[in-house]
Amino acid sequence: RFVRGEDKWRRQFRVFERIVRLAKEYDLPLNIHSVHAERIILELLDRYRIERALFHWYTGSLEVLESIIDRGYYVSVNLALQYSRRAIEVARKTPLSLILLESDAPYMFKEEEAHPWSVAKVAELLARVKELEIEWVKKATTRNAMKLFRIS
C-alpha cells in the first residue's frame, strides 16, 4: 500500500524497488501487500524479471488478478473468505495451484480474532468456496508454500 503524499510515495517506491532488486539478486520470493498499487508493482516485478512472488490478501481488480495468475505468482487467502465477496471471487478465480493460506494474525476479521492456527479454518473455507475436499486443499496449499519458499 502506497502512502499519501508525493515525497513519501517516491521514497516508499525507492525502498520497495531496492527490496525487489535484493530479492532478484539473492533469488528470494517477495511477499507483497499491494493495496491500490497492483499495476505499478506488476510493472516493477516485470522489469526485474521476478519469478517468485506472493500477493498477500489480494483484493484488487479481477483483471489485474489475471495478470498475477498469468505470471505464476501466488495469492493468499484468509478468514475474509467468511464475509468478503471479493475474497471469495479471488479464491474462485485463482487456480488452487497458486493459492496459499494465511491467518494474517494478529488481526480482527469482523468480530473474530485471527491466530496462526486460524489457517485450519481458512483451509475449510477455501475447500467450501472451491467445492473441494479439505484434505486436497491442505495438501495442495502446503505444496504451494513449499514450492514458493523452496522447502524440500
MODELLER restraints for C-alpha pairs under 7 A, 6 or more apart:
rsr = mdl.restraints
at = mdl.atoms
rsr.add(forms.Gaussian(group=physical.xy_distance, feature=features.Distance(at['CA:1:A'], at['CA:33:A']), mean=6.26, stdev=0.5))
rsr.add(forms.Gaussian(group=physical.xy_distance, feature=features.Distance(at['CA:1:A'], at['CA:34:A']), mean=5.23, stdev=0.5))
rsr.add(forms.Gaussian(group=physical.xy_distance, feature=features.Distance(at['CA:1:A'], at['CA:35:A']), mean=4.64, stdev=0.5))
rsr.add(forms.Gaussian(group=physical.xy_distance, feature=features.Distance(at['CA:1:A'], at['CA:36:A']), mean=6.18, stdev=0.5))
rsr.add(forms.Gaussian(group=physical.xy_distance, feature=features.Distance(at['CA:1:A'], at['CA:37:A']), mean=6.25, stdev=0.5))
rsr.add(forms.Gaussian(group=physical.xy_distance, feature=features.Distance(at['CA:2:A'], at['CA:9:A']), mean=6.12, stdev=0.5))
rsr.add(forms.Gaussian(group=physical.xy_distance, feature=features.Distance(at['CA:2:A'], at['CA:37:A']), mean=6.70, stdev=0.5))
rsr.add(forms.Gaussian(group=physical.xy_distance, feature=features.Distance(at['CA:3:A'], at['CA:9:A']), mean=5.54, stdev=0.5))
rsr.add(forms.Gaussian(group=physical.xy_distance, feature=features.Distance(at['CA:21:A'], at['CA:48:A']), mean=6.99, stdev=0.5))
rsr.add(forms.Gaussian(group=physical.xy_distance, feature=features.Distance(at['CA:23:A'], at['CA:29:A']), mean=6.40, stdev=0.5))
rsr.add(forms.Gaussian(group=physical.xy_distance, feature=features.Distance(at['CA:23:A'], at['CA:30:A']), mean=6.76, stdev=0.5))
rsr.add(forms.Gaussian(group=physical.xy_distance, feature=features.Distance(at['CA:24:A'], at['CA:48:A']), mean=6.95, stdev=0.5))
rsr.add(forms.Gaussian(group=physical.xy_distance, feature=features.Distance(at['CA:24:A'], at['CA:50:A']), mean=6.30, stdev=0.5))
rsr.add(forms.Gaussian(group=physical.xy_distance, feature=features.Distance(at['CA:29:A'], at['CA:52:A']), mean=4.75, stdev=0.5))
rsr.add(forms.Gaussian(group=physical.xy_distance, feature=features.Distance(at['CA:29:A'], at['CA:53:A']), mean=5.23, stdev=0.5))
rsr.add(forms.Gaussian(group=physical.xy_distance, feature=features.Distance(at['CA:29:A'], at['CA:148:A']), mean=6.85, stdev=0.5))
rsr.add(forms.Gaussian(group=physical.xy_distance, feature=features.Distance(at['CA:29:A'], at['CA:149:A']), mean=6.72, stdev=0.5))
rsr.add(forms.Gaussian(group=physical.xy_distance, feature=features.Distance(at['CA:30:A'], at['CA:52:A']), mean=6.52, stdev=0.5))
rsr.add(forms.Gaussian(group=physical.xy_distance, feature=features.Distance(at['CA:30:A'], at['CA:53:A']), mean=4.57, stdev=0.5))
rsr.add(forms.Gaussian(group=physical.xy_distance, feature=features.Distance(at['CA:30:A'], at['CA:54:A']), mean=6.06, stdev=0.5))
rsr.add(forms.Gaussian(group=physical.xy_distance, feature=features.Distance(at['CA:31:A'], at['CA:53:A']), mean=5.95, stdev=0.5))
rsr.add(forms.Gaussian(group=physical.xy_distance, feature=features.Distance(at['CA:31:A'], at['CA:54:A']), mean=4.76, stdev=0.5))
rsr.add(forms.Gaussian(group=physical.xy_distance, feature=features.Distance(at['CA:31:A'], at['CA:55:A']), mean=6.15, stdev=0.5))
rsr.add(forms.Gaussian(group=physical.xy_distance, feature=features.Distance(at['CA:31:A'], at['CA:56:A']), mean=6.40, stdev=0.5))
rsr.add(forms.Gaussian(group=physical.xy_distance, feature=features.Distance(at['CA:32:A'], at['CA:54:A']), mean=5.97, stdev=0.5))
rsr.add(forms.Gaussian(group=physical.xy_distance, feature=features.Distance(at['CA:32:A'], at['CA:55:A']), mean=4.95, stdev=0.5))
rsr.add(forms.Gaussian(group=physical.xy_distance, feature=features.Distance(at['CA:32:A'], at['CA:56:A']), mean=5.64, stdev=0.5))
rsr.add(forms.Gaussian(group=physical.xy_distance, feature=features.Distance(at['CA:33:A'], at['CA:55:A']), mean=6.12, stdev=0.5))
rsr.add(forms.Gaussian(group=physical.xy_distance, feature=features.Distance(at['CA:33:A'], at['CA:56:A']), mean=5.20, stdev=0.5))
rsr.add(forms.Gaussian(group=physical.xy_distance, feature=features.Distance(at['CA:34:A'], at['CA:55:A']), mean=6.93, stdev=0.5))
rsr.add(forms.Gaussian(group=physical.xy_distance, feature=features.Distance(at['CA:35:A'], at['CA:60:A']), mean=6.90, stdev=0.5))
rsr.add(forms.Gaussian(group=physical.xy_distance, feature=features.Distance(at['CA:39:A'], at['CA:64:A']), mean=7.00, stdev=0.5))
rsr.add(forms.Gaussian(group=physical.xy_distance, feature=features.Distance(at['CA:52:A'], at['CA:73:A']), mean=6.21, stdev=0.5))
rsr.add(forms.Gaussian(group=physical.xy_distance, feature=features.Distance(at['CA:52:A'], at['CA:148:A']), mean=6.39, stdev=0.5))
rsr.add(forms.Gaussian(group=physical.xy_distance, feature=features.Distance(at['CA:53:A'], at['CA:73:A']), mean=5.18, stdev=0.5))
rsr.add(forms.Gaussian(group=physical.xy_distance, feature=features.Distance(at['CA:53:A'], at['CA:74:A']), mean=6.18, stdev=0.5))
rsr.add(forms.Gaussian(group=physical.xy_distance, feature=features.Distance(at['CA:54:A'], at['CA:73:A']), mean=5.91, stdev=0.5))
rsr.add(forms.Gaussian(group=physical.xy_distance, feature=features.Distance(at['CA:54:A'], at['CA:74:A']), mean=4.52, stdev=0.5))
rsr.add(forms.Gaussian(group=physical.xy_distance, feature=features.Distance(at['CA:54:A'], at['CA:75:A']), mean=5.51, stdev=0.5))
rsr.add(forms.Gaussian(group=physical.xy_distance, feature=features.Distance(at['CA:55:A'], at['CA:74:A']), mean=6.06, stdev=0.5))
rsr.add(forms.Gaussian(group=physical.xy_distance, feature=features.Distance(at['CA:55:A'], at['CA:75:A']), mean=4.76, stdev=0.5))
rsr.add(forms.Gaussian(group=physical.xy_distance, feature=features.Distance(at['CA:55:A'], at['CA:76:A']), mean=6.40, stdev=0.5))
rsr.add(forms.Gaussian(group=physical.xy_distance, feature=features.Distance(at['CA:56:A'], at['CA:75:A']), mean=6.06, stdev=0.5))
rsr.add(forms.Gaussian(group=physical.xy_distance, feature=features.Distance(at['CA:56:A'], at['CA:76:A']), mean=5.17, stdev=0.5))
rsr.add(forms.Gaussian(group=physical.xy_distance, feature=features.Distance(at['CA:57:A'], at['CA:75:A']), mean=6.82, stdev=0.5))
rsr.add(forms.Gaussian(group=physical.xy_distance, feature=features.Distance(at['CA:57:A'], at['CA:76:A']), mean=5.25, stdev=0.5))
rsr.add(forms.Gaussian(group=physical.xy_distance, feature=features.Distance(at['CA:57:A'], at['CA:77:A']), mean=5.59, stdev=0.5))
rsr.add(forms.Gaussian(group=physical.xy_distance, feature=features.Distance(at['CA:58:A'], at['CA:75:A']), mean=6.34, stdev=0.5))
rsr.add(forms.Gaussian(group=physical.xy_distance, feature=features.Distance(at['CA:58:A'], at['CA:76:A']), mean=6.93, stdev=0.5))
rsr.add(forms.Gaussian(group=physical.xy_distance, feature=features.Distance(at['CA:59:A'], at['CA:86:A']), mean=6.32, stdev=0.5))
rsr.add(forms.Gaussian(group=physical.xy_distance, feature=features.Distance(at['CA:59:A'], at['CA:87:A']), mean=6.53, stdev=0.5))
rsr.add(forms.Gaussian(group=physical.xy_distance, feature=features.Distance(at['CA:69:A'], at['CA:94:A']), mean=6.94, stdev=0.5))
rsr.add(forms.Gaussian(group=physical.xy_distance, feature=features.Distance(at['CA:73:A'], at['CA:98:A']), mean=6.72, stdev=0.5))
rsr.add(forms.Gaussian(group=physical.xy_distance, feature=features.Distance(at['CA:74:A'], at['CA:98:A']), mean=4.60, stdev=0.5))
rsr.add(forms.Gaussian(group=physical.xy_distance, feature=features.Distance(at['CA:74:A'], at['CA:99:A']), mean=5.62, stdev=0.5))
rsr.add(forms.Gaussian(group=physical.xy_distance, feature=features.Distance(at['CA:74:A'], at['CA:100:A']), mean=6.93, stdev=0.5))
rsr.add(forms.Gaussian(group=physical.xy_distance, feature=features.Distance(at['CA:75:A'], at['CA:98:A']), mean=6.28, stdev=0.5))
rsr.add(forms.Gaussian(group=physical.xy_distance, feature=features.Distance(at['CA:75:A'], at['CA:99:A']), mean=5.10, stdev=0.5))
rsr.add(forms.Gaussian(group=physical.xy_distance, feature=features.Distance(at['CA:75:A'], at['CA:100:A']), mean=6.23, stdev=0.5))
rsr.add(forms.Gaussian(group=physical.xy_distance, feature=features.Distance(at['CA:76:A'], at['CA:99:A']), mean=5.53, stdev=0.5))
rsr.add(forms.Gaussian(group=physical.xy_distance, feature=features.Distance(at['CA:76:A'], at['CA:100:A']), mean=4.54, stdev=0.5))
rsr.add(forms.Gaussian(group=physical.xy_distance, feature=features.Distance(at['CA:76:A'], at['CA:101:A']), mean=5.46, stdev=0.5))
rsr.add(forms.Gaussian(group=physical.xy_distance, feature=features.Distance(at['CA:76:A'], at['CA:102:A']), mean=6.24, stdev=0.5))
rsr.add(forms.Gaussian(group=physical.xy_distance, feature=features.Distance(at['CA:77:A'], at['CA:100:A']), mean=6.44, stdev=0.5))
rsr.add(forms.Gaussian(group=physical.xy_distance, feature=features.Distance(at['CA:77:A'], at['CA:101:A']), mean=5.31, stdev=0.5))
rsr.add(forms.Gaussian(group=physical.xy_distance, feature=features.Distance(at['CA:77:A'], at['CA:102:A']), mean=6.01, stdev=0.5))
rsr.add(forms.Gaussian(group=physical.xy_distance, feature=features.Distance(at['CA:78:A'], at['CA:101:A']), mean=6.17, stdev=0.5))
rsr.add(forms.Gaussian(group=physical.xy_distance, feature=features.Distance(at['CA:78:A'], at['CA:102:A']), mean=5.19, stdev=0.5))
rsr.add(forms.Gaussian(group=physical.xy_distance, feature=features.Distance(at['CA:78:A'], at['CA:103:A']), mean=5.51, stdev=0.5))
rsr.add(forms.Gaussian(group=physical.xy_distance, feature=features.Distance(at['CA:78:A'], at['CA:122:A']), mean=5.50, stdev=0.5))
rsr.add(forms.Gaussian(group=physical.xy_distance, feature=features.Distance(at['CA:79:A'], at['CA:103:A']), mean=6.87, stdev=0.5))
rsr.add(forms.Gaussian(group=physical.xy_distance, feature=features.Distance(at['CA:79:A'], at['CA:109:A']), mean=6.76, stdev=0.5))
rsr.add(forms.Gaussian(group=physical.xy_distance, feature=features.Distance(at['CA:79:A'], at['CA:122:A']), mean=5.62, stdev=0.5))
rsr.add(forms.Gaussian(group=physical.xy_distance, feature=features.Distance(at['CA:80:A'], at['CA:87:A']), mean=6.21, stdev=0.5))
rsr.add(forms.Gaussian(group=physical.xy_distance, feature=features.Distance(at['CA:80:A'], at['CA:109:A']), mean=6.64, stdev=0.5))
rsr.add(forms.Gaussian(group=physical.xy_distance, feature=features.Distance(at['CA:81:A'], at['CA:87:A']), mean=5.48, stdev=0.5))
rsr.add(forms.Gaussian(group=physical.xy_distance, feature=features.Distance(at['CA:81:A'], at['CA:88:A']), mean=5.52, stdev=0.5))
rsr.add(forms.Gaussian(group=physical.xy_distance, feature=features.Distance(at['CA:81:A'], at['CA:125:A']), mean=6.35, stdev=0.5))
rsr.add(forms.Gaussian(group=physical.xy_distance, feature=features.Distance(at['CA:88:A'], at['CA:129:A']), mean=6.73, stdev=0.5))
rsr.add(forms.Gaussian(group=physical.xy_distance, feature=features.Distance(at['CA:92:A'], at['CA:129:A']), mean=6.76, stdev=0.5))
rsr.add(forms.Gaussian(group=physical.xy_distance, feature=features.Distance(at['CA:92:A'], at['CA:130:A']), mean=6.02, stdev=0.5))
rsr.add(forms.Gaussian(group=physical.xy_distance, feature=features.Distance(at['CA:97:A'], at['CA:140:A']), mean=6.61, stdev=0.5))
rsr.add(forms.Gaussian(group=physical.xy_distance, feature=features.Distance(at['CA:97:A'], at['CA:144:A']), mean=6.37, stdev=0.5))
rsr.add(forms.Gaussian(group=physical.xy_distance, feature=features.Distance(at['CA:98:A'], at['CA:144:A']), mean=6.66, stdev=0.5))
rsr.add(forms.Gaussian(group=physical.xy_distance, feature=features.Distance(at['CA:99:A'], at['CA:141:A']), mean=6.17, stdev=0.5))
rsr.add(forms.Gaussian(group=physical.xy_distance, feature=features.Distance(at['CA:99:A'], at['CA:144:A']), mean=6.99, stdev=0.5))
rsr.add(forms.Gaussian(group=physical.xy_distance, feature=features.Distance(at['CA:100:A'], at['CA:141:A']), mean=5.25, stdev=0.5))
rsr.add(forms.Gaussian(group=physical.xy_distance, feature=features.Distance(at['CA:100:A'], at['CA:144:A']), mean=6.55, stdev=0.5))
rsr.add(forms.Gaussian(group=physical.xy_distance, feature=features.Distance(at['CA:100:A'], at['CA:145:A']), mean=6.33, stdev=0.5))
rsr.add(forms.Gaussian(group=physical.xy_distance, feature=features.Distance(at['CA:101:A'], at['CA:119:A']), mean=6.03, stdev=0.5))
rsr.add(forms.Gaussian(group=physical.xy_distance, feature=features.Distance(at['CA:101:A'], at['CA:122:A']), mean=6.55, stdev=0.5))
rsr.add(forms.Gaussian(group=physical.xy_distance, feature=features.Distance(at['CA:101:A'], at['CA:123:A']), mean=6.82, stdev=0.5))
rsr.add(forms.Gaussian(group=physical.xy_distance, feature=features.Distance(at['CA:101:A'], at['CA:141:A']), mean=6.69, stdev=0.5))
rsr.add(forms.Gaussian(group=physical.xy_distance, feature=features.Distance(at['CA:102:A'], at['CA:119:A']), mean=5.66, stdev=0.5))
rsr.add(forms.Gaussian(group=physical.xy_distance, feature=features.Distance(at['CA:103:A'], at['CA:114:A']), mean=5.86, stdev=0.5))
rsr.add(forms.Gaussian(group=physical.xy_distance, feature=features.Distance(at['CA:103:A'], at['CA:115:A']), mean=6.15, stdev=0.5))
rsr.add(forms.Gaussian(group=physical.xy_distance, feature=features.Distance(at['CA:103:A'], at['CA:116:A']), mean=5.56, stdev=0.5))
rsr.add(forms.Gaussian(group=physical.xy_distance, feature=features.Distance(at['CA:103:A'], at['CA:118:A']), mean=5.51, stdev=0.5))
rsr.add(forms.Gaussian(group=physical.xy_distance, feature=features.Distance(at['CA:103:A'], at['CA:119:A']), mean=5.39, stdev=0.5))
rsr.add(forms.Gaussian(group=physical.xy_distance, feature=features.Distance(at['CA:104:A'], at['CA:114:A']), mean=6.77, stdev=0.5))
rsr.add(forms.Gaussian(group=physical.xy_distance, feature=features.Distance(at['CA:105:A'], at['CA:114:A']), mean=4.96, stdev=0.5))
rsr.add(forms.Gaussian(group=physical.xy_distance, feature=features.Distance(at['CA:105:A'], at['CA:115:A']), mean=4.96, stdev=0.5))
rsr.add(forms.Gaussian(group=physical.xy_distance, feature=features.Distance(at['CA:105:A'], at['CA:116:A']), mean=6.01, stdev=0.5))
rsr.add(forms.Gaussian(group=physical.xy_distance, feature=features.Distance(at['CA:106:A'], at['CA:114:A']), mean=5.68, stdev=0.5))
rsr.add(forms.Gaussian(group=physical.xy_distance, feature=features.Distance(at['CA:106:A'], at['CA:115:A']), mean=6.05, stdev=0.5))
rsr.add(forms.Gaussian(group=physical.xy_distance, feature=features.Distance(at['CA:107:A'], at['CA:113:A']), mean=5.84, stdev=0.5))
rsr.add(forms.Gaussian(group=physical.xy_distance, feature=features.Distance(at['CA:107:A'], at['CA:114:A']), mean=5.35, stdev=0.5))
rsr.add(forms.Gaussian(group=physical.xy_distance, feature=features.Distance(at['CA:108:A'], at['CA:114:A']), mean=6.06, stdev=0.5))
rsr.add(forms.Gaussian(group=physical.xy_distance, feature=features.Distance(at['CA:123:A'], at['CA:134:A']), mean=6.67, stdev=0.5))
rsr.add(forms.Gaussian(group=physical.xy_distance, feature=features.Distance(at['CA:123:A'], at['CA:137:A']), mean=6.43, stdev=0.5))
rsr.add(forms.Gaussian(group=physical.xy_distance, feature=features.Distance(at['CA:123:A'], at['CA:138:A']), mean=6.31, stdev=0.5))
rsr.add(forms.Gaussian(group=physical.xy_distance, feature=features.Distance(at['CA:124:A'], at['CA:134:A']), mean=5.94, stdev=0.5))
rsr.add(forms.Gaussian(group=physical.xy_distance, feature=features.Distance(at['CA:127:A'], at['CA:133:A']), mean=5.99, stdev=0.5))
rsr.add(forms.Gaussian(group=physical.xy_distance, feature=features.Distance(at['CA:127:A'], at['CA:134:A']), mean=5.31, stdev=0.5))
rsr.add(forms.Gaussian(group=physical.xy_distance, feature=features.Distance(at['CA:127:A'], at['CA:137:A']), mean=6.07, stdev=0.5))
rsr.add(forms.Gaussian(group=physical.xy_distance, feature=features.Distance(at['CA:146:A'], at['CA:152:A']), mean=6.73, stdev=0.5))
